[in-house]
Amino acid sequence: MVLEWGRPSDPAGRLEKEMRVYDFLDGLSIQYLRADHAQAMTMEACREVDEAFGAPLCKNLLLCNRQQTEFYLLLIPGDKPFKTSQLSKQIGSSRLSFASGEAMEALLDITPGSLTLLGLMNDREKKVHLLIDRDLLEAEYFSCHPCINTSSLRLTTRDVLEVLIPALGHTPQYVTLDYPQE
């Protein structure tokens, strides 16, 4: 796996939504390390990228309430288990479930397996609430896909919190998801 700083030198074969991510990050003067790789649909498939970056990829979950009127993008450490009950209490929304692939595409222009914080740049109507597990704030780096799961990016957590998220226009809600060891 080859790591490169910045956008690909040749955009041939790249999706428009991926190139929009690079334009967006470059416009914010955010530096990023990029890796192109085989399609990574699961956290398990991302382990090689994690090792190359020296930073784990973030797990991204698109959730919705029972009526599918409220949507939430939850960012948690990749190795952390997720249970809806604890999150539901913190955000005051009962009966959370995973949103459909169709909702993901309609709201964020992302297909399943490619969900990322960067998809919020496509949520112009601000229909998706951003939820961030506090454990992610302690890491030096934040890794994610550029709206496609055949590439990954590593950014500094500081740039994500201080530059990227404000530019996305989504105010994050920080949550604590701690589960007792079983």
Secondary structure, DSSP 8 states (H G I E B T S, - for coil): --EEESS-S--TT--HHHHHHHHHHHHTT---EEEE-S---STGGGHHHHHHHTS-BEEEEEEE-TTS--EEEEEEETT----HHHHHHHHT--S-EE--HHHHHHHHS--TT---GGGGGG-TT--EEEEEEGGGGGSSEEEE-SSSTTEEEEEEHHHIIIIIHHHHT---EEE-------
